Amino acid sequence: MSPLERRSAQRLRAYQPVRLRKLHSPQVIETLTKDLSVGGVRCLSTSVFPVSTQVSVDLVLSSGEEPFSAMGRAVWFQIIPHSDQFDIGISFFEVSPQHKRRLSAYLDYLAVKSLPVPA
């Protein structure tokens, strides 16, 4: 892990539907993930999520099943060049044990068929 890399979990490419909702806001943003780990997610957004914004995350891991749900906090965002979208990094801080197990199983499945995202 590089000195600038603060992630403790391996990230894997994952393009999955996700719903984001800022705490105390009725607006739901439906978008896609770009990569995923047991500790958080990077996704696209047309809205800015300032650092430290608390976010409800509902992520579809497989069709026909209830979504993975967690509370997270925006830890970074960056403008995607030549676009009106942002990359948002969200760190999970509240995940039920059941959802954590489901996410881990999903990531194990992804790890077999993909390469980790470079730091």
C-alpha positions in Angstrom: 0.0 0.0 0.0 1.4 3.4 -0.9 1.9 6.0 1.8 -0.9 8.1 0.2 -3.3 5.1 0.1 -5.5 5.0 3.1 -7.8 2.2 2.1 -7.5 -1.0 4.2 -9.6 -3.1 1.8 -9.0 -4.2 -1.7 -11.2 -2.4 -4.3 -12.7 -4.3 -7.2 -14.3 -2.9 -10.4 -18.1 -3.2 -10.0 -20.6 -1.4 -12.2 -23.8 -1.9 -10.2 -26.9 0.2 -9.7 -26.8 2.2 -6.5 -29.2 4.7 -4.8 -27.7 7.5 -2.7 -29.5 9.8 -0.4 -27.9 12.5 1.7 -29.0 12.3 5.3 -32.1 14.4 6.0 -32.8 14.9 2.3 -35.7 13.3 0.4 -33.8 13.4 -2.9 -32.6 10.0 -4.1 -29.8 9.8 -6.7 -29.8 6.7 -8.8 -26.5 6.1 -10.4 -23.7 3.4 -10.9 -20.8 2.3 -8.8 -17.3 2.2 -10.4 -15.6 0.2 -7.7 -16.4 -1.4 -4.4 -14.8 -2.8 -1.3 -16.0 -4.0 2.1 -15.0 -0.5 3.3 -16.7 1.7 0.8 -17.7 2.5 -2.8 -16.8 4.9 -5.6 -19.7 6.0 -7.7 -20.8 8.5 -10.3 -23.0 11.5 -9.4 -24.3 14.6 -11.1 -24.6 16.1 -7.6 -21.8 17.3 -5.3 -21.4 15.5 -2.1 -19.1 17.6 0.1 -16.6 15.7 2.2 -18.1 14.4 5.5 -21.7 14.4 4.0 -23.5 11.4 5.5 -25.1 9.2 2.8 -27.5 6.3 2.8 -26.3 3.7 0.3 -28.6 1.0 -1.3 -26.7 -1.1 -3.7 -28.1 -3.9 -5.9 -25.7 -6.8 -5.7 -27.9 -9.3 -7.6 -31.3 -9.0 -9.2 -34.2 -10.4 -7.2 -32.6 -9.8 -3.8 -33.0 -7.0 -1.4 -30.3 -4.3 -1.8 -27.2 -4.1 0.3 -27.8 -1.1 2.7 -25.3 0.9 4.6 -24.6 4.4 6.0 -21.6 6.1 4.7 -19.7 9.3 4.6 -18.3 11.1 1.5 -14.6 11.1 1.9 -13.6 12.6 -1.4 -15.1 13.8 -4.7 -13.6 14.9 -7.9 -14.9 16.4 -11.2 -14.7 14.1 -14.1 -12.9 16.1 -16.9 -15.1 17.2 -19.8 -18.2 16.1 -18.0 -21.0 17.4 -15.7 -20.4 14.4 -13.4 -18.3 13.7 -10.3 -16.6 10.6 -8.9 -17.6 10.3 -5.2 -15.7 8.1 -2.7 -18.0 6.9 0.2 -16.7 5.1 3.3 -19.1 2.8 5.0 -19.4 3.5 8.8 -22.6 1.6 9.6 -23.4 -1.9 8.1 -25.4 -4.7 9.6 -23.5 -8.0 10.1 -25.9 -9.7 7.6 -25.3 -7.0 4.9 -21.5 -7.1 5.5 -21.6 -10.9 5.0 -23.5 -10.5 1.7 -21.1 -7.8 0.5 -18.1 -10.0 1.4 -19.6 -12.9 -0.5 -20.3 -10.7 -3.5 -16.7 -9.3 -3.5 -15.3 -12.9 -3.2 -17.3 -13.7 -6.3 -16.1 -10.6 -8.2 -12.5 -11.3 -7.1 -12.5 -14.6 -9.0 -13.4 -12.9 -12.3 -11.7 -9.5 -12.1 -8.6 -7.7 -11.3 -8.2 -5.3 -8.3 -8.4 -1.6 -9.1 -4.9 0.0 -8.9 -4.4 2.4 -6.0 
